[in-house]
Amino acid sequence: MNDALDSIIVPASRTLPTDRAQHIKRALRQERSRRPTRRWHVSVPVAVAAAGVGLAATGAGFYIQSSTASDTSLVRCYSQPSRDFGKGFPGTSVALDVTGASSPTQQCALVWRDGILRPGQPRPQDPDTSRTAPVPALQACVLPNGMAAVFPGDDGVCEKLSRPTYIPPQ
């Protein structure tokens, strides 16, 4: 059948010395007669507090996953996913609603369509009005300063950048 198993040599059985066998039996009886001790004693108030902390953490996690922008004057349009949220970020800032776009994503789509942002180019380019440039999939997030930022990428780009997903104000 299996050559590896067939080649195993099992040693002959041996008898345990009587005094050693008696010692093991006594030790087993003592262990069995011991009263079990509680190692994890959790009181009801501690359990309730732990459950409260867990619920609060879940709520905070949901809040972090999506948020509205507190600064609605500008939107940052990024040319690539980046954790650079400072002044030298790869992309450009656009005033909201100057072209009639209703969302930060639509606003940045216009910047991409006009060729101002291009894949792999960290700085804005001169617009190319002779053609319509391709617009990648865009995802709106919220920056630490409360400004909306739109990144090229799939629905998971905000999570990858540790930023909440932008939700429009009600």
Contacts in CASP RR format, 6 or more apart in sequence:
PFRMAT RR
TARGET T0000
AUTHOR 0000-0000-0000
METHOD contacts of the structure
MODEL  1
MNDALDSIIVPASRTLPTDRAQHIKRALRQERSRRPTRRWHVSVPVAVAA
AGVGLAATGAGFYIQSSTASDTSLVRCYSQPSRDFGKGFPGTSVALDVTG
ASSPTQQCALVWRDGILRPGQPRPQDPDTSRTAPVPALQACVLPNGMAAV
FPGDDGVCEKLSRPTYIPPQ
16 24 0 8 1.000
63 164 0 8 1.000
64 164 0 8 1.000
65 159 0 8 1.000
65 164 0 8 1.000
65 165 0 8 1.000
66 164 0 8 1.000
66 165 0 8 1.000
66 166 0 8 1.000
66 167 0 8 1.000
67 142 0 8 1.000
67 164 0 8 1.000
67 165 0 8 1.000
67 166 0 8 1.000
67 167 0 8 1.000
68 142 0 8 1.000
68 166 0 8 1.000
68 167 0 8 1.000
68 168 0 8 1.000
68 169 0 8 1.000
69 75 0 8 1.000
69 104 0 8 1.000
69 142 0 8 1.000
69 146 0 8 1.000
69 147 0 8 1.000
69 148 0 8 1.000
69 166 0 8 1.000
69 169 0 8 1.000
70 146 0 8 1.000
71 145 0 8 1.000
71 146 0 8 1.000
71 147 0 8 1.000
71 148 0 8 1.000
72 96 0 8 1.000
72 148 0 8 1.000
72 169 0 8 1.000
73 95 0 8 1.000
73 96 0 8 1.000
74 93 0 8 1.000
74 94 0 8 1.000
74 95 0 8 1.000
74 96 0 8 1.000
74 147 0 8 1.000
75 93 0 8 1.000
75 94 0 8 1.000
75 96 0 8 1.000
75 104 0 8 1.000
75 107 0 8 1.000
75 108 0 8 1.000
75 140 0 8 1.000
75 147 0 8 1.000
75 148 0 8 1.000
75 149 0 8 1.000
75 150 0 8 1.000
76 89 0 8 1.000
76 91 0 8 1.000
76 92 0 8 1.000
76 93 0 8 1.000
76 94 0 8 1.000
76 143 0 8 1.000
76 147 0 8 1.000
76 148 0 8 1.000
76 149 0 8 1.000
76 150 0 8 1.000
77 91 0 8 1.000
77 92 0 8 1.000
77 93 0 8 1.000
77 94 0 8 1.000
77 107 0 8 1.000
77 108 0 8 1.000
77 111 0 8 1.000
77 112 0 8 1.000
77 117 0 8 1.000
77 149 0 8 1.000
77 150 0 8 1.000
78 89 0 8 1.000
78 90 0 8 1.000
78 91 0 8 1.000
78 117 0 8 1.000
78 149 0 8 1.000
78 150 0 8 1.000
78 151 0 8 1.000
78 152 0 8 1.000
79 90 0 8 1.000
79 91 0 8 1.000
79 117 0 8 1.000
79 118 0 8 1.000
79 119 0 8 1.000
79 120 0 8 1.000
79 121 0 8 1.000
79 122 0 8 1.000
79 123 0 8 1.000
79 124 0 8 1.000
79 152 0 8 1.000
80 90 0 8 1.000
80 119 0 8 1.000
80 120 0 8 1.000
80 122 0 8 1.000
80 151 0 8 1.000
80 152 0 8 1.000
81 151 0 8 1.000
81 152 0 8 1.000
81 153 0 8 1.000
81 157 0 8 1.000
81 160 0 8 1.000
81 161 0 8 1.000
82 89 0 8 1.000
82 90 0 8 1.000
82 151 0 8 1.000
82 161 0 8 1.000
83 161 0 8 1.000
83 162 0 8 1.000
84 90 0 8 1.000
85 143 0 8 1.000
85 144 0 8 1.000
85 145 0 8 1.000
85 149 0 8 1.000
90 120 0 8 1.000
90 121 0 8 1.000
90 122 0 8 1.000
90 123 0 8 1.000
91 117 0 8 1.000
91 122 0 8 1.000
91 123 0 8 1.000
91 124 0 8 1.000
92 111 0 8 1.000
92 116 0 8 1.000
92 117 0 8 1.000
92 124 0 8 1.000
94 107 0 8 1.000
94 108 0 8 1.000
94 111 0 8 1.000
96 104 0 8 1.000
96 107 0 8 1.000
96 148 0 8 1.000
97 107 0 8 1.000
99 107 0 8 1.000
99 110 0 8 1.000
101 107 0 8 1.000
101 109 0 8 1.000
101 110 0 8 1.000
103 140 0 8 1.000
103 168 0 8 1.000
104 140 0 8 1.000
104 148 0 8 1.000
104 149 0 8 1.000
104 150 0 8 1.000
104 166 0 8 1.000
105 138 0 8 1.000
105 139 0 8 1.000
105 140 0 8 1.000
105 150 0 8 1.000
107 150 0 8 1.000
108 117 0 8 1.000
108 138 0 8 1.000
108 150 0 8 1.000
109 135 0 8 1.000
109 138 0 8 1.000
111 117 0 8 1.000
111 124 0 8 1.000
112 133 0 8 1.000
112 134 0 8 1.000
112 135 0 8 1.000
112 136 0 8 1.000
112 138 0 8 1.000
112 152 0 8 1.000
113 132 0 8 1.000
113 133 0 8 1.000
113 135 0 8 1.000
114 127 0 8 1.000
114 128 0 8 1.000
114 129 0 8 1.000
114 133 0 8 1.000
115 125 0 8 1.000
115 127 0 8 1.000
115 128 0 8 1.000
115 133 0 8 1.000
116 124 0 8 1.000
116 125 0 8 1.000
116 126 0 8 1.000
116 127 0 8 1.000
117 124 0 8 1.000
117 125 0 8 1.000
118 125 0 8 1.000
118 133 0 8 1.000
119 136 0 8 1.000
119 152 0 8 1.000
136 152 0 8 1.000
136 153 0 8 1.000
137 152 0 8 1.000
137 153 0 8 1.000
137 154 0 8 1.000
138 150 0 8 1.000
138 151 0 8 1.000
138 152 0 8 1.000
138 153 0 8 1.000
139 150 0 8 1.000
139 151 0 8 1.000
139 152 0 8 1.000
139 153 0 8 1.000
139 154 0 8 1.000
139 155 0 8 1.000
139 156 0 8 1.000
139 157 0 8 1.000
139 158 0 8 1.000
139 165 0 8 1.000
140 148 0 8 1.000
140 149 0 8 1.000
140 150 0 8 1.000
140 158 0 8 1.000
140 165 0 8 1.000
140 166 0 8 1.000
141 148 0 8 1.000
141 149 0 8 1.000
141 150 0 8 1.000
141 151 0 8 1.000
141 157 0 8 1.000
141 158 0 8 1.000
141 161 0 8 1.000
141 163 0 8 1.000
141 164 0 8 1.000
141 165 0 8 1.000
141 166 0 8 1.000
142 148 0 8 1.000
142 149 0 8 1.000
142 163 0 8 1.000
142 164 0 8 1.000
142 165 0 8 1.000
142 166 0 8 1.000
143 149 0 8 1.000
143 163 0 8 1.000
148 166 0 8 1.000
149 163 0 8 1.000
149 166 0 8 1.000
151 157 0 8 1.000
151 158 0 8 1.000
151 161 0 8 1.000
158 164 0 8 1.000
158 165 0 8 1.000
158 166 0 8 1.000
159 165 0 8 1.000
END
